[in-house]
């Protein structure tokens, strides 16, 4: 309407009667995510996909929407449930799967790992900034030789005076060249696997962009 071209056309019928399964609050949230995705992501996402460039333009609107914060556990966020998360996933994927992967990764991988395993100091330091897209995190599990098989990780970690020394290589890590990584590594003394927060500006940390990928970018 008003000369604005509608990019996505809704089906005239809901054969599964999906909305009948939802509460008014869930329906309203689903609609708000759909509007956000069509308004803030869709108009420019294709050009970024073709260039394999991160959509920086999306961060401001994402911050204002409070979408990531909505799923952070209290007191850092609203603690929205898995149904709400599923609705968000569905509506963002409808517009762009790569944008969804970025947003859901901050929620379900970065923030959730901090909530489950982080110290109170780490939670206070990172969760709010991640929720406001001031810090972008990657989740570094996968390796070239073992894939995502956590039981056979080859990246190691050793306790040293003043901290830990990580040694290894990760591959196919989304946001692996941004601000922080949560790196999964095997302790050389206990053989147990743990997670470590790595500042990408730390000495000895390097990242290389994998070019010419298909599907998710």
C-alpha positions, 0 to 999 in steps of 0.5 A: 500500500502507498506505493510500497512493494510487499516482498512476501505474500501471505497464504490466503489459507492457514491449512494447519490452523497454526494460530489456533494453537497459540495464545494472543501474546504469542500471535502478537509476538510472531507478527512483530517478528515478521514485521521486523524481518520484512522491514529491517532485514529483507530490503538489503539482505540479498546484496550482503548475501551475494557479497558474503558481507556481514549485514552491519545495517541490521545491528541498530534495529536489532538492538532497538527491537530487544529481540535478543534480550527477550530470551536472556534469562532474568535478571539479564532479560525477559526469559521468554520460553521455547515456544516464543523462540520457535516462533522467532526462528520460524519468522526470521527463517522465512526472510533469511536463514543466515540472519536467523543463524546469527541472531539465534546463535547469540541467543541459544549458543553464546548467551545460553552457554554463559547462563549455564556455565559462566561465572556471575562476573562473566554474565554481568560482563557479557550478556547485556552487551551481547543482547544489545549487539555491542559485542558479537560472539562466535561459538567455536566447537567445530574442527576440520578433522573431527567436525562437531564431535565434542568427544574427540576435540583436538584443541587443547587448553593448559593452565598457566600462571595468570590464566590458560593457554589454548592451542588448536584450530577451529573451522566453520565458525560463524562470527569467528572474526568478530569480538569474542569466541567461546572456544571448546577445548580439552584440558591437557591434565584432566582430559575434560572438555571445557569452554573458554571466552577468548577475546579476538584481539588477544595475542596469538589469535588469528582468523581467516574468512572462508570464501565462496561458501554456499547456503549459510554465509 
